[in-house]
Amino acid sequence: MNCAAVVSPALRKLSDRIIPYWRSAAILHHQQNQDSSSKPTYSAQSSQTPACTEMDVVMPSHAGGSNVRDNERQGDEAGRNTDPDLKIFPIEQVTGSKKLSEREKHWKIEIEHLDERPDQLENEEVTPKRKNGHAGGPSPKKRRKKKKRAVFSREIEDILNKCEDAKADGRMAISQVDLKIQKASCSRAQSIEFLKNLKKKISNLKEPKPADKIYIGLFGRTGAGKSSLINAIVNESQILPSAVLHACTSVCVCVQANTESDKYKADIEFMSKEDWELELRSLLEILSSEQDEQPGASNSECNWIQKMAEEKIKAVYGEDGPKQDYDKLVGNKQFPQIPDNCKKPFSFDTAKELSRKIGCYIRSDKKNERQYWPLVKRVTISLPHSPALLERIVLVDLPGAGDANKYRDEMWKQCLSQCASVWIVNDITRALSDKEVQKIFQESLRSIAGGGECQNITFVCTKTDIINPEEFRNNYDITDQDLDLDKNQDSEDYDKKEKQACICRRNEYAKMEIEKDHKDKVEKLLFGDCEKNRSGTFFNVFTVSSSEYKNNKQGKSSFLDENITELPALIEHIKKLYVSHLENEAKDYVSEISGLLSYLQLANSPSNDRIKSFTDCEFHRLKNDLEKMCDKMNEFLTKVHSELKQNLQNGVKAAEKESWKKAKEKVIEPIWKDFRGYHKTLKALCKNSGYFRSSNGDIVDLNYTLSEPLYAQMNRNNVFLRTFGPRASRHSVNGNFESFQVNFITARRLEEYRMEPAKYLRLVYIKTEQRKLLRQLDKEIVFRKKCIYSSLSDSIRKIMQPTYSKCAETVRYNLRQIQEELNYQIYSSKNAMFKEAMNEMLKQMDELKDWIVSKLNTQMLTAMTVALNQIPDDFVDLPDVREEFEWMKVHCDALDLEIFV
C-alpha cells in the first residue's frame, strides 16, 4: 500500500500542531551497528514505501525549513543531538487503513501531551497548494482550528475527535471534489441533466444538514429543584427562577447553547391574540361563576382554579383587571402588543440582564411588576460559554404544575414527546416515595412509552446537602465505624466529616433502592416485556447538590467536594448522550460522501462487454433480492397488523363494558370527591378538550381514561413496543432493516470483487445509498409511530369534542348538567366510538406498511439503476477523486462503518 496515499488530513493536522513551519520531513531507518550509507530513506513526498519495520520522524520545529539531505544528516546524529528545536518521534510502518487508524489514535494521545506555542497555533494560517498545483481552495493540509468546548473524559474526547475529524475531512474532501467537477462537461441533453444533478448533490454535501436537537426533559413537582439544577449545570446563578412561595416556572423553558455569538439570548413564543381572548373569556367566567354544588362551600382544587384565573388577569391587566368586564379588558390600551409572528427576541451582554428581563415572561411569583407569562407558550434561552450545553443539547424545564391553559398543556405534551432522555427530579427526602413516582409513571410519562422518542430515564435526587446526621444515624443505627469516622468527636472537623459521611451513605442507599424499585419499571415502560436490555443505558440515578456544587465553583465555603455533589457526573452523562448522537451523525455523513466518491471513481474504470455482462446480471440478482425483502417486510408488517387488530378487538369489547363506568368513577363523578366546586374542574377539562393538569401536576385525561382498555390490550404480547422498539430483533422494524443492510450486499461479496474496481465500487455505492435510505426511513417511522400511538385517544377526543364545546361554552351549566352531558355522550356513542378509534389506528398502520415497502422498492431500484448503468461516455474532465476516496476509507474504518470491507 502506498503509505503517502492514506495519510489522512487528521494525521497531517497533528504534524502541523508540533511544527508550525515545517517544510519537509524525512523518515529514516536507524539500525544499530550498520553503516549510514546502507540506510534507506523516505521522503514525505516519496511514493515508495520504505522497507523497514521501525522508523524515526525528524522534524525541525524552527522556521526556515531544510531539505531532505539535511534531515538525513540530522537523523544520523539523532542519538547525540541536543538541539532543543529538533524533535524526533519513533513511529511504526503499517499497512492497511485500519492499522493506520489505530496508530494515528495512539500518536494523537502522545502529541496531546507536548508543550505547544498557543500564539503560533492560534494565529498561523497555512495555505498550501492543492494536488493540481493551484494555491488556495480547500485542502486537507490546511489547519483546522477547533472550537472552544467543554472538557471531556479521555474516552469521550477520543470519540468526539474521531467524529469531528471525520466530518471536517469529509467537508474538505467534498469541497475539493466540488471545485474539480466544475471543469466537467458533456454534450448530450440527457448527460447535461445528469451532470447537473450530480453537481447539485455534491454541492449539497459540502455542509451537513442541520443536526436535530437533543432534548432532555426535566420533570418534577413544584419545588423539586429543577430550576436550581439547570442553573448549576449551566454555571449561572439565576438564569431560571427558583420556587420560593409557590409555582414559579409557569411555561416550558428550553435552555440551549448560543454557538453564534457571545450574547445571552431569549426567544419568547406567545399564544396568538385570538387565543388569548378566548382564554380571557374563560377566566372571567370562572371568576363570575357562582354555581358551586353546595353554595358557599369549596375545595382546594376549586380555590386553585379561581385563584389562578385571578392571578393571570392581574398579571396582564393590573390589580383592577378582575373587576372589569370582557369588553373593557379586550380594549385595554395597556395590553402588550403581541407580534404578528407571535415571537419576540431579546439579546443581552450578561446573564444578569437576561434573567432580570425575562423573569416576567416565565415566573408567577413577582407581584411588584408587570407580568406577561399568561400570554407565553414557551421561552427558549441561549447561553454562550456554557461547558455543559453542547451545540445540540436542549434542557427543557417542564412546569411541575398545570394552570388550566390549553395551549401551554399542548406545548408541555409536545416537549415531552420530543425528549431523548427524561429526568425525574425529586427532593431526595421524597425520592423513595413509591406512590409519588408511580403517579409520575402512570400519568405524566405514559405518553413516552409508545409515542415518544425517549430511550433513557434518569432519576435525579436533589438537595442531598440537607440532612440531619443525628436523625439519619438513629433511623438506620449507624455507628462511627460504619462511617469510617475518627472516634474523637471533639476533633475540629468531626461535624463536617460526619455530615459528609452521612450524605454519602444516604446517597448510596437511595441509589440502591431506586434501582431496585424502578429499573424494571423503566425498562417495561420503554421497551415492554421484551428481552432485557443488556446495555443498561436506559436507566441512571444521580444524587446531586446544586448549592454545594455552586459553592465549589464560586470558591465559597462548602462541606462537600465537587465530585461528591455529582453534578460533574451528571454533566458527563449529558456529554455521553451528545457524543452518541454525534457519532451517528458522523457515520451518516461519511457514508454518504464515501458512496458518492465511489461512484465518481467509476469514471476511471474501464467499460467493456465483461463489465456490461456483470452489471446486467447483478441488477437482475439484486432486483430479485429486493423483491424478496419487500415481500418479507410486507409479510412482517401484515402480521403485526393482524396481531394488533386482534388485540384491539379485545380492547373494544373491554372498553364497551368498562370505559363508561371508569370514566364516571375517575373523572366525571369520582367517588373520592365531595364535589364542592368540582364543576370548575370539569368546566376547565371541557375547555381543554378533555384534558386537565392540576396545581400539583396531577393529570385528569378523560380521553385517555376512555381509551385505556384499548391501550391495555393494544400492546398485549408487546406487539407495539416490540415492533417499533430500538432493539434489532426479527420481530421489529429495526431488526428487519438491519438484516436487509447486512444481507443485501454482503461483506463476502464485496471482498470477492475488491480487486475489480468497476464491480466493487458499484456495490459500495449501492450499499451507502441503502444505508442512507434506511436512516431516513427510521426517522420518519419515529414520527409516524407517535401519531399511531396517540390515534386512539385522539379519535376519542374528536368524537367527544362537540360535547366538550357545548359544556365549555354554555355559561349557566351547573355541575349536574355537565355530568349528564358527558355521561350521555359516552353511553350513546360507546358502541361506535371505540370501533372508530380501533379502525383509525389500523388504517395508519396500513398506510405505514405501504409507505415503507414503496420507499424501499422505488429508492433502492433508483440507486441500483444509477450504479449499474455506465457513466455517460460523452463526459469530459470528470474529476480524479482517488485521494479523497482514500481519506474516506480511513474514516470509515475509524468509525467502524462496514462499507469498505
N, C-alpha and C positions, 0 to 999 in steps of 0.2 A: 504493500500500500504506500502511496505517496504521502509521506508524513506532512509535507507542507500543505497538501490539499485539504487536510482535515483539521487544521488548526482553526478553532472557532474564534469568532470575534471576542467572546468572553475571555478566552485564554490570552489573546493578544492584548486585551484591555489590562490584564493583570501585569503584563510586562510594562505597559505604559505607566502603571502606578509606581513601579520601582524606579524606572529610569525614564524621566520625562523627556530627555533629549537624545535617546539612543538612536543611532543611525544604522547600526548593523550588529549582528551577534554571530559568534562562531561557536559551534558545538564541537568540542574536541574530546577525543578518547584518550584517557590517561592510563597507560599500562605500566605497572611497575617494572623497573629493570629493562625497559626497551628503549631503543634509540628513537629520538624525537622525529627523525626523518621517516620512520615507518608508521607514524600515527596518521590515521585517516582524518580528514577534516570535513566539516559540513557547514555550509553557509545557510543563513536564513533564507537566501534566495535560491538555494540549490534545489534541484528536482530529484537528486539521488538520495536514497536512504543510506545512512552510514551503517557499515557492517559491525556494529558494536552493541554491547548489551548495557553499558552504562556510560554516561557522558557528563560533561560539565557545561553549563551555560555561562559564558563570560560576558558580562555586560558593563560597559563603562558608564557610571552614573553622572558624569560631568558633561557639560555641553561641548560641542566641537566634534565629537564622533571620532571614529578611526576606521581603517579598512580591515578587511578580513585578516590580512597577514599580521597587522598589529595585534589583533585579537589572539591569533595563534601564538604569537610570541608571549603575550601576557598569560595565555593559558599554560604554556610550558613552564612559566615561572610562578604559577599559581600557588605552588606549595610553599614558596618563600616570599610571596608578595605581601607587602604591608601597606599598600596604597589604600587609604580609607575610602576612596571614591570607587574602588573596584569591588564588585560583589560577585561571588561565584556560587552557583547553585547546582548541586548534583541532581540530575533527573534520569529517568529511565527511557530507553527506547521502547515504544509499544507499537503493536499492530492491532488494528480493529478499533472502530469508533467507540465501542462500549468501554474497552480498557482505557482509551484515551480520556473518556469522560470521568472514569474513576480516579485517574491520576491527576486530572485537572482539579477535581474536588479536593484532593489531598494538598496540592500546591496552593490552592486558594486559601486554605486554612493556614498554611505556613506563612504565606505572604501577608495575611491579615496582621501578623504579629510584628512585622517590620516597622521601624520608625519611618514616618512619612514627612514630607515637607508640604504642609497644608496650603501654603501660599502658592506653591507651584501647581499642586494638583488641582486646586480650585480654579486657577486663572488660566492655566495653559490650554491652548486650543490648537489641536493638530489637524491639518487639512491635507492628508496625503493624496497621492494620485490613485485614481481607480485603475483597475487592471488594463483598461483600454488606453491609459496614458494621459487622460484629461484630468486636470485638477478640479477639486470641488466635488459637490454631489455627495450622496450618502456612501459611506464606506465602512466596512466592518472594523477598520483600523482606527476610526475616529473615536476618541474617548467619549464615553457617556458618563455624565455626572449624575449620580443617584440623588433622588430627592431626600431631604431630611425626613427621618422616620423614627418610630419608636424602637427601643432596644428589644431585641428578641432573644430567646434562648438559642444556643448554637444549633440545635436540631431544626427549629423553625426557620432560623436565619438561612441555613443551607437550602431548605426547600424554597424559601422566598427568593433567594438569589438565583436559584436554578430556574424558577418561573420567570423572573424579571429579565434574566439574560436571554431566555428563550424567546420571550415576546419582543425584546429590544432587537435581537438579532433577526427575528422574523420580519420586523418592520424595516430594518436596514436592507435585508435581502429583497423583499418585495418592492421597496422603493428603487433599488438598483435595477431590478428587472423592469420596473415601470419606465425608467429612463431608457433602457436598452430597446424596449419594444416600440418606442415612438418611431424608430427608424424602419420598422417593418412595414411592408406594403404588399398589395396584391392587385389583380386586375379584374377578376370576375365579380359580378354583383353579389353572388352568394358568399364568396370568400370575403368580400368587403364587410358584409354584415357580420360574418363570423369573427373577423378580426376586431370589429368594433365592440362586440360583446366580450371578447377576450380582454381587451384593454380596459373595459369598464370593470370587469371582475378583478383584474389586477389592481386597478386604482382604488376600488372599494376596500381592498385588503390592506392598504397602506396604513390605515388606522383601524384598530379593532373596534367592533361595535361597542357602544356604551354598556358597561357591565351592569347587571342587575344589582339593586341594593340588597344588602343582607340585614334583615330586620330582626332585632332582639326585643321581644316584648316583656316589659316588667309588669307583672300582675300581682296585686296585693291590696288588702284593705287599707282604708284611710289610716295614716299614722304608722304604717308598717315600715316606713323608711325608704321608700323608692326614690323620692326626690333627693334625699341626702346621699343615697348610694350613687346616683348618677353624678351629683356634684363631686363626690370623692373620685369617681372613675375618671372624670374629665379634668380633675385637679383644679376646680374653680370653687370659690366659696359659696356663692348663692346664685348660680345660674337659674336654678329652679327653686321656687319657694317650698319650704318645709311646713308641714301642718303644725299649727300652734293651738288653736281653739277648735277648729272644725275643718272640714274638707277644704283644702287649698287648691290643688290642681283640678280644674273643672273640665279641661279639654284634653284631647290626645296631644301630647308634646313629643315631637321627634327631635332627637339631638344627633347631629352628624358632623363630620369634619368639613371645614371650608378649605378646599385644596386649590382655590383660585386666587386667594388674596390673604392678607393679614388682618382682615376685618372680621368683627363679630357680627353675624347677620341673623336676621329673623324674618321669616315669611309667614304672615298671618292669612289664614284661609277662612273667610266669612261665609255664613249662610246668606242666601240672596235676600233682598229687601222683602220680596213677596213671601218667602218662607218665614221671615221674622214677623211679618204682620199676622200670619196665621198663628204663629206661636204666641204672639201678644194677645190675640183674641182669646186663646185658650187660657192664658194666665189670668186674665181679668175675669173670666168665667169661674175659675177656681176660687178666686178671692170673693166673688159676689155670691157664690153658692151657699145656700142655707138648707141643703137637702139631706142633712145627716139623718140616718135611720132613727136615731134617738136624739131629739132636739137637745142642744146644749152639751151633748156628750161628744167625745172624740177619742182617737187613739194616736199613738206616736207617729204612725205612717201618714195618717191624715194631716197631722200637725206639720210633718216634714214637707208634704206636698204644698200645703198652704204657705209655709214659711219660705220655701224655695221660690214659689211664684212671686211673693212679695219682694224677695231679695233680688230677683232678676229685674223686675220693673224699677226698683230703686237704683240698681246699679247703672241702668241706662238713662233713666229719666229724672233721677234725684229723689229726695225724700217724699216729695208730694206726688210722685208718679202713681202710686196705688190708689190715690183718691180721685184721679181723673178718669174720664171715660175714654173709650177706644178712639173716637174721632179726634179728641184733643191730643192724645199721645201720638197718633199717626202724623198729625200736622205739626208736631213739636219741632221748632226750628233748631233746637239743641241736639236733635237726633244725629248721631255720627253719620257721615257720608260713607256709604259702602261703595267701593269701586265697582265699575261695571263687570270686571272680571272676577270680582269677589276676592281679590288678593291684594295685600299691602306689604311691601318690603321695607325693612329697616337695615341700616348699616352703622356700626359704631367702632370706635378705636379700642375700647376697653370692655371687659366683661361686666364691670360695674355699671357702665352706661346702659348696656344691653339689658341687664337684669332689672334695672330701675324703670326702663321704658316699657318693657313687655309685660311687667307684672300685672297691669290692668287687663291684659288680654288672656291671662291664664289662671288668675287666682280669684278667690271669692271671700277672702278674709280682710280685705282692706276697706275701711269704712270712710276714710277721710279724703278720697279722691274719686274721680270719675272712673267707672268700670265699663269694659266692653266685652268681657268674657261671655256674657249670654249670647252674643252675636257670632261667636267664633266656633268653627268646627275643628280646626287643627292649627297648631303652631309648629313650624319647623325652624330649629335653631342650628346654625352652622358656626362651628368654633375653629379657629386656627391653632396650630401648635399643640394639639392635644395628643399626648403619646398613646392613648388607648383608642382614640377614634380614628381608625384607619379609613382609607379612601371610600369604602363602600359600606361600612358598618353604620347602622342607624339604631340607636337606642330609643325605644318607644315607651314613654311613661303613660300607661293606660290608667285612666282615672279609676280609683277604687270604688267610687260611689256614682250612682246614676243621678240625673237631675230631671228625669221625665221629659227629655228632649229627643225627639225622633231623629234628628239629623246627627247629633253627637252620638247617639246609640248606634246608628248605622256606621258612622266613622269608626267607632270602637270595635264593632264586629269586623269591619274591613281590615283594620290594622292588625287585629288578632289573627285573621286568616292568612296574612302575608308573612307572619313571623317564622323564620327558620329555627328559632330557639325561643322558648318561653321560660322566663324566670318567675318562679313563685316566691315572692319576697314576703317574709314574715318576721316579726319580732321573735327572737329565739325563745323567749318565755312562752310563746304561743305556738311555736313551730311544731310541737309534738301533739297538738290538739287534733286528733284524728277527725273529729266532727267538722272542724273548720276546713281542713284540707279536702275532706271528702266532698264538701259543698262546692269547693272550687272545681274539683274534677267533674262532678255531676252537672253543674250549671254553667260555669264560665268556660271551661276547656273542652266541653263535649264537641264543639264545632270543629276543633282542630284535628279530631281523630280521623275522620274520613274526608273532611272538606278543606283542610288547611295544608300548609307547606312545612309544618313543624316536624323536625326529626330529632329534637332534643328538648328535654325538660330539665331545668336546673332549679334546685331548691337553694335559696339564699337566706340564711338566718342572720338577721341584723341585730345591732345593739348588743353585741356579745360582751362589750366592756362593762355593761351594767350587771352587777352581781353582788350579792351579799355572801361573802365567803363563809361566815359562821352558819348562816341558814343552809347554804348548799352542803356544807360538810356534815351538818346534823342530819339532813334529809337522806344522805347517801352513806352515812357512817364512814367518813373518810379521815384517815389519820395523816400526820405529818410524813410518816414513812411512805404512805401511798402517793403523796405528792412530791416525794424526794426533797423535803424541806429540812433545813437545819433545826434541830430541836430547841435551839436557843431563841425563844420568842422575843427576847429583849434586843436582839440584834437590830441594827439600824434599818436594814432594808427587808426585814421579815414580812411586814404587812404587804409590801409591794410584791414580793415573790409569792406570798400566799395567794394574793388576788390573781396574779398571773397564772399560777398553777391551777387554781380552781377554774378559771376561764378555759384553759386548755383541756382540762378534764371534762368540763361540761360540753365543750365543742366536740370532743371525741365521742361522747355519749350521744349527743344529738345526731351526729352523722350516722352512727351505727343504727340508731333507732329509726331514723328517716329512711335509710336504705332498706332496712328490714321491712318496714311498713309499706313503703311506696314504690320501690323499684319495680316489682312485678306489676303493680297497677299501671305505672307509666308505660311499661312495655306492652301491656294489653291494650291500653288506650291508643297507642301509636300504631301498633302492629297486629293487634288481635292475639289469638292463641296460636299463632304460627310458631315455627321453630325458633328457639331462643336466639336472641341477638348476641353473638359472642363478642362483638367488638366493645360493648359497654359504653359506646359514645353517646347513647341516647339519654343517659341519666348521670347527673352530677349533684354534689352537695357542697356548699361553701358556708363557712361560719365567719362573718365579717364584722368589723367595727369601723364604720366610716369616720367617726370622730377621732379615734386613736390614729387612724391612717393619716388623717388631715394634720393632726398634731405632729406626727413624724415628719411629714412633708414640709411643714412650716417651721420646724425646729423648735417646737414648743415642748414643754414637759409632757411625758407620756409614760405609762407603765406597761404598754405592750410594744414589742418590737414590730417593725413594719411588716415583716413576713407573717407574724402571728395574727395580724389583722386580716390576713388572707385576701386583701384587695389585690396585691401583686399576682396571686394565683388566679383570681377571678379575671383580671386583665389578660393574663396569659391564656385563659380559656377563650376569651374573645378573639385573641390573635390566632389561635388554632382554628377557630371557625372561619376566620377570614382567609387563612392560608389554604384551607381545604377547598374553598370556593375558587381561590385564585389559581390553584393547581389545575382544576377542571377547565378553567377559562384558558390557561396557557396551553393545555393539551388541545383544546378545540382550535385555537388559533394556529398553532404549529402544524397540526394535522391538515388543516385546510390549505395552508401555504405549501406544505410538502406535496399534497396532491396536485396542486396547480403546477408546481415546478416539475413534477414527474411528467405531467402532460407536455410541458414545453420541451422537456428532454427528448420527446419523441421526434421532434423536428430534426434531430441529429441522427436518428436511427434509420437505417436503410429500409426501403419499401420494395418488396418483391412478392412473387407468387406464393412463396412459402409463408410469409407473414400474412398475406391475404387469406390463405387457407386456415391459418391459426385463428385469425380474428373471426372468421365465419363460424368455425367450429366452437370457439369459446363463447361467442354470442349465443349460439343455439343452446350450449350447455348451461350457461348462466341464466338464460331465459327460462329454461325448464326448472332449474333450481329455484328461481324467483317465484314461479307459478306455484311450486310446491310449498314454498314458505308462506305465500299469501293464502293458500288453501289451509295451511296449518294454523295461521293466525286467525283466519275466519272461523275455522272449526273451534279453536280455543275460546274466542270471544262469544261464539254462538252457545257454547256450553255454559259459559259464565252467565249469559243472558237467560238461559233456561233455568239454571240454579237460582238466579236472582228472582226470576218470575215465580218459581215455586215458593221461595221464602216470602216474597211479598204477598202472594195469595193467602198464605197463612197469616201474614200480618194484617191483611184487610179483614179477615174473619175475626181476628182478635180485636182489632180496632172497632169494628161494628158492635162488638159485645161490651168492650171495656171503656172506650175513649170518653163517651159522654159522662159516665159515672166518675172517671178520673178527673175530667175537666171540671166537674162540679165540685169535687172534694178538694182539688188542689188550687183552683183558680176562681171559679165563679161563685161558689158557696163553700169556701174552705171551712172544714169542721173545727179548725183551731182558732177561727176568727170570732170576735164578738160583733163584727160588722159596724162598729161605731166609726163613721166616716169612711168606711171601706168603699163607698160609691166613688170617692175621688180617685182611689187606686184603679178601680175598674174603668173609670172615665179616662184616666191617663193611659191605661192599657189600650183602650179602643182608639184613642187619638194616635197611638203609636203602632197601629195595625196589629194589635195582639201581643205586643212586647213591652215589658216594663222593667227597668232596673232601679231598685230602691236606693235609699240613702246609705245603707250599709253594704251595697253591692249585690244583694240578693236579686236573682233574676226570676221574673214571672213571665213565662212564654206560653201563651195559650195554644199557639200554632204547633209548637214542639210537643206540648202535652197531648194534643190530639193525635199527632203523628208518631208518638213514642212507640206504640206497638209495632208500627211498620218498621221503624229503625231497629227495634229489638230483633225482629225476625229477619230483616234485610241482611244482616251480617252473620246470620247463623252459619256455622262451619267456616267462618272467616271469609266468606265469598268476596265481599267488597274490599276489605283491608288487604287480603291476600292478593287480589288481582292488581291493585294499584299500589301495593307496598313497595318499598325501596329494595327489598331483597330479591336477588336474581334466582328465583326458583322456576320450575317448569309450569307452576300454577300462577305465575304473574306475568304481566305485560313486559316488565323489565327482563325477566328470565328468557322470554321468547326473543326479545331484541338481542340479548347477549348471545344466545345460541345462533341467531342469524348472522351476527357480526363475526363470530368465530368460524362458522362452518361454510359460509357462502364463498369466501376466498380464503382457503386455509393457509396456515404458515407453511405447511408442506408444499403446497402448490407454488407459493412464492419462491421458496427455496429451490424448487425444481427449475424455475426459469431465471434464477438470479444472474446467470452468465449470458442471458439473451435479453438485452435491454428493450428491444422492440416489443417483447412479450411482457417482460417483468414490469416495466413502467406503466403499461396499460392497466395491469391488475392492481398496482399500487394506487393509481388514480381512482379506480372504481372503489377500492377499499376506503379511501379517505372520504369520497362522496357518500358512501354508505354510512360511515361514522357521523358525518355532518348531518345527514338526514335523520338518523336515529336520535341525535341530541335535540334536534328541532322538534321531533315528534314528542319526545319526553317532556319538554317544556309546555307544549300545547296540551298534553294529556293532564298535566298537573292542574292547569286552569279548568279544563273541562270536568275533571274529577270533582272540583269544588262545586260546579254547577249541578252535576248529577247528584251529589250528596245532599245538597240543600234543596233539591227539587221537591222532595216530599213535603217539607214544612212550607215551602214557597207555594205549592199548589193549594195547601190548606188555607194559607193566608189569602190567596186570590179568591177562593170560594167564600171565605168569611168576610172579605173586605166590605161588601155592601152593608152588612150588619154592623161592622165596626164603625163605618162612616155614619150610619144612622144614629147609633148610640152616642157618638162623639159630638155630632152636630145638633142634636136635639137638646136644647138648653135645659128644659124643665124635667128631663128624665130623672127619676129617683133611682135608688139602688135596686128596688124590686123590678122596675121596668127594664133596667139594663140587664139584669139577670134573666128575666123572661125572654128578652130578645135573643140573647146569646144561647140560652137553652133550646129555644125553638129552632134556631138556625142549625144547630148541631144535630138535633134529633131528626129534623125533617130532611136533612141532606146526607145523613151518615151513610146510607146505602149507596150513594153515588160518589160522595166526596173522597172516600179512601180509595175506591177503584180508579178514580181520575188521577189521584196522586201516584198510584202504582203505575198507571199507563204512561204518565209523563216521564217517570224515571226510566222505564223500559224503552220508551221512544228515544230518549237521549243516549242510552246505552247502545241502541241500534245504530244511531247516527254516528256515534264514536267508532263503532266497529267498521262501518262502511268507509268512514273517513281514513282510518288507519290503513286499511287494506288498499284503498285507492291511492293514497300518498306513497306507500311502499312500492306499488306496482309502477305508477307513472314516473316517479322521480328516479327510481333505480333503472328503469328502461332508458330514460334520457341519459343518465350517466354512462350506461353500457354502450349506448349508440355513439356518444361522443368519443369514448375511449377506444372503441374497437373499429372505428372508421379511420381512414387515413387523413392526416392533416392536408388541407388543400395544397396541390402541387404548384400553385401559382404564387405562393408566398415568397417574398424576398426579404432577406436580412432579419429573419427570426432570431431572437437573442440566444446566445450561448449561456446557459444557466447552470453549468456544471459546478462552478464554485459555490453558488448559493444552495444548490442541491445538497452538497456535502455538509454545509453548515446545518441544514435542517435534519439531516440524518444523525448528526451528533446530538442534537437536542431531542430528537425522538427517542434515542437510546437513553438520554439522561432522564427524560420524563416517563420512561417505561411505556412508551407508546409502541405497540406492536404493529407498526406499519411497514417498516423495512426489516424483514426477518433475516 
